[in-house]
Amino acid sequence: MTDASADARRPQEFEKVLSASDTSVASFDTHARSPIEKIQHFLHSNPAAVPLIVLVASIALFGVIIGGKFFSAFSMTLILQQVAITGIIGAAQTLVILTAGIDLSVGAIMVLSSVVMGQFTFRYGLPPSLAVLCGFAVGAFCGWINGVLVSYMKLPPFIVTLGTWQIVLATNFLYSANETIRAQDIETQAPILQFFGANFRLGNAVFTYGVVAMVLLVAVLWYILNHTAWGRHVYAIGDDPEAAQLSGVRVNRVLISVYVISGLICALGGWMLIGRIGSVSPTAGQFANIESITAVVIGGISLFGGRGSILGMLFGALIVGVFQLGLRLIGTDPQWTYLLIGTLIIIAVAIDQWIRKVAG
């Protein structure tokens, strides 16, 4: 036997190391989840579940306390009418918050758009349909300004929209001269401005076209967010904008589109606001920004971005509506409504933090 063949059969140094190594197959952690962990994972994968449960529980609670009067078709549809504008503006807020932003200017954009629709009709004599389009253009322009400042200037969304909120609000009062256009004048000269306030009956239920618009808008946005590339990009940016950029997502372009669409939705809300109150008032809808954030937070949409369902926002708005109507029918002090809603907001954020531990 030659020395060469003996060396070939002798184990090499790296083979000696491998022979002493662990030969077990790698495996993932397969320990059984506790009931609490199962609930946590379920809520993480179904973000609209918590607000839906709270909504059903609150309806059942007030139904037991008040009785059959609360379950009447009129009462149920009255809740929908009351939250229609909040649901519309909440949809605009949802898109922004899903990108880990926030828009404090949504209410001001809504009111300015409604004022433009009214003033262009009665001050400048434009056809009402054209004035409505001008209102949508104003809403889109305001959203575009927010989007550019957030995406290209890299300014914090909270600061940007805090500033534009004040600017748009001041512009609204300066342009309108704090003048209200009466409902009677709109009804006789430009009834299309009150379109979303018109109602129709289905049995004892009374629906407005504003309610129909809110439901359709939420349904369309739900589909877009869950079944289109743009929707997936919105979630990706909210979850991690740098990773989204590296994955080929045009972050700046998507952010601008989110704010522009938000502005357009606010303009729709402005049109609905005219139908809701009948007149064009520069002082209406002052708290729409806070109400929209309330609906989003109670609806289980994470303020940190990247997680949540627009259906949850609708459920959150309905929860507020149920509490408002229920407590009013009971005859309690209106301040109890704010107390309970404030409590719900804190609980909703705490639950969101608990659910986020799954992702962590």
N, C-alpha and C positions, 0 to 999 in steps of 0.2 A: 504494500500500500504506500503510495507516494505521500510526501508531506502536503502536497496541494490538496489531495482528496481528504486527508485528515482535517485540514483547516476548514474545508467546505462543510464537513459534518459538525464541527465544533460550533456551539451557539454563539451568536454575536452578542455584543454588550447590550444593545437595545432589546434583543429578544429575551434576555434574562430579566430585564425590567418589566416587559410586557407579561411574562409568565407569572410574575408575582402580583400583577394588578388585579383589581376587582373585575370579575367577568359578568356581573349581574346587569340586566337590561334596564336602561333608564325608564322611569315611569313618572307620570304626573300625580299630583296629590289627589287621591280619590276618596278621602275621608268623607263620611256621611255628613251632610249639612244639618245643622240644627234647624228647628222650625223658624227661629228668628232669622237665620241666614237665608232660608228659603223665601221668607217674606221680603227680605231686603233685596234679593236678586230679582224677585218678581216685580217689585216696585221700580227697580232700576231699569228693567226692560220694558215696563209699561208705565211711563211717567204720568199718564192721564188717569191712572187707577185711583190714586189718593183723592184728587178733587171729585171724581165721580162718586166715590164712596161717601165723602162728606156731603155732596149734593143730595144724594138719595137719603142719607140719614137726617139731614136738616129738613127736607120735605116731609119725611115721616114724623119727625118730632113736632113740627108746627101743625101737621095734620092731626096728630093726637091731641094737642093742646087746643086748637081752634075748632076742629071738627070738619065736617064735610064742606063747609063754606070755603075752606082753603083749597080743597081739591077740585073746585068747580073749574070748568073750562075757561070762564072769564078770568078767574084769578091767575091761572097758569099762563094764559096769553098776556095778561097784564104784566107779569114778570118779564116776559120776552120783550114787550114794548119798552119797559123801563131800562133794560140793559142793552138795547139795540145799538145805541151810540157807543156805549162803553165797549161792547163787543167789536165794533168796527175799529175804534181807536186802539183797542187791545190787540187786534190783529196786526196793526202797524207796529205797535210796541214789541210784539212777539218776534217779528222778523229781526229787529235791531238787537234785542236781548239774546237771541240765539247766536249772534256773532260776538257775544261777550261785550256788547255795548249797552247803551241806554239812551233814550231820547226824551228829554224833558220838554221839548218844543212841540210835541204832537198836538196838544190842546190849542196852542196859539196858532199853529198852521191851520188847524181845522176852522177856527173862528175867522182868521184872515181870509181863507178861501170862501167862506160863506159871505163875508162882507164884500169881497170882490164880485161874487155872483150877483148880489143885490145891487151894489153901486153901479156896476157896469150896465145893469138893466135899467135902473131908474135915473141915474145921473147922466149917463152917456147915450141912452136910448138904444143899446144893442139888443138884438133878439135874445130872449132868455136862454135859448139853447146855446147860443154862442157865448153868452156870459158864463154859463156853466162850464164850458170848455176853458174859458179864461181862468176860472177858479181852479180847475184841475192843473192848468199850466203853472199857476202860482204855487200850488202845493208841491208839484214836481220840482220846481226851481228851488224852493226852500229845502227840500230833501237833498237836492244835488249839492247845495252849499254845505250842508252838514256832512255829506259823504266825502266831498273833496277835502274838507278840513280834517276829517278823521283818517282817511286813507292816505292821502299824499302828504299832508302836513304832520301826520302822526300825533295829533293832539288827542287828549283823552276825550272820549265821547261825552262823559258827564260834563266836562268843562265847556266843550263846544256847544252842546245843546242847552246848557244853562245860559250861555251867552245869546244864542240865537232865539231862545225862548223870550228873553227880555226885548231883543231887537224886534222880533215879529210882533210881540204884544204891543210895543210902543207904536210900531208902524200901523197896526190895526186901529188904534185909537186916533192917531194923527190923520190917517187917511179918511176914516169914517166920520171924523169930527164928533165922535161919540153919538152919532145919529142912528136911531132905530127906524127901520122901514116897517110900517104897520102891516099886520096880517091882512087887513081888508084890502089894502092896495095891491099886495101880492096876489091875493085871490082873484081880483078882477083883471089885473094887467099881466101877471106872469104866473099862472097857476102851476106851471111845470116846476117851479122852485119848491112848491109844497108837495111834490109828487110822493115822496117817501112817507109823508104823513097820512096819505089816504089809506083807508082800511077796507077790508072785506070780511065777510063772515063765513065760517064753516060750522054750522050748527050754532051753539052758544059761544063758540070761540071767536074772538075778534083779532085778526091779524092786520098789521100794517105792512106796506111794501118795504118799509125799513127793516122789519124783522126778516122778511124773505131775503132781502139783500145781505143782511148779516149772515144768515145761515148759508147762503150760496157762496159768499166770500170765504167763510171759514172752510167750507168743503173744498173749494178750488185750491186754496192755499195748503190744506192738508195734503191733497194729491200732489201738488208741486213739490212740497217739502219732502215727501216720502217716496216719490216715484220719478223724479227728474234729476239730472246731473246738477243743475243749479241748486236744487234743494240740498243735495248731499254736500255741495261745496259750502253752503251756508253753515251747516252743522260742523263741517271740517274746520272752517275758519274759527268758529266759536270754541272748538275743542283745542286746537293748536294752530295758530296762523302760520307759524314758521314751517311746521310739518306740511301744512296744506300748500304753502308756496313751493316747497321742495318736491311735492307730488305733482306739480304742474298746474295748480289752481291759480288763476289770476286774481289774487286776493284783493288788490285795489279796485279792480273792475267790479268784482262781486259786491264789495262793500258799498261802492257808489250806487250800484243797482238796487241794493237793499234799501238804502236811504231814499232813493228816488221813488221806489214803489211804496215805501212808507208814507212819503209825502202825498202821493196820489190817493192812497187809502184815506189819509187825513182829509183830503179835499172831498172824497166821497162822504166822509163823516160830516163835513161842513154842509153839504147838500142835504143830508139826512137831518141835521140840526135845524135847518130852516123848516123842514116838514114837521119836525117834532114840536117846535114852539110856535110855528106859524109865521113868525116874523124874522127879520134879519137884525140881530142885536150884537154889537161889538162886545158886550159884557157877558154873553152866554158862554157856557162851557169852560168856565175859568179853571175848574178842577179836573178836566178831562185827562191831563197827564198823570195826576196822582191816581185817578180811578183806573186808568189803563194799567199802570204798574201794579196796582192792587190785584186786578184780575189775573195778570200774568203770574205774580208771585203765589197767590192762592191756588192758581192752576197748575202749580208744580213745575213751572219752567225755571231752570236754574239761572240765577243772576250771573253766574260765572260763564255762561254760554255753553253751546254744544250739546245740551240735553233738554228735552221737553217736547211736548206736543201742543200744537195750536188748539186741539180739542180740549186740552186741559185749561187753556185760557178761557174758552167758552164756558166750561164748567165753573171756573172761578168767578166769572162775571155773573153767572146764574146763581151761585151761592150768595153773592152779595145781594142780588135781587130778592132771593128767597128770604134772607134775614130782614131786609128793609120792609117788605110787604108783611111778613109774619109778625114782626114786632109792632108794626103800625096797626094791624088788625087786633093784636092783643091790647093795644092802648098804652104801651110803655113810653117812657121818655125817649125821644129820638137819639139822645146821647148814648143810649145803650147799644144802638146799632154800631156807632163808631168804636165803642169799647170792644165789642165782640169781634168786629172786623179787624181791629188792630191786634187782638189776641190771635186771630187766625193767621195773620201775616207772619207773626213771630213763630208760631207753631210750624207754618209751612216752610219757612227758611230752615228751622231746626231739622225738620224731616228731610229736606233736601241735603243738608250737610251729612246726615246719617246715611242716606242712600248713596251719596258720593263716595263713601268709604269702600264700596264695592269696586268702583273704578280704580281707586287708589291701590 
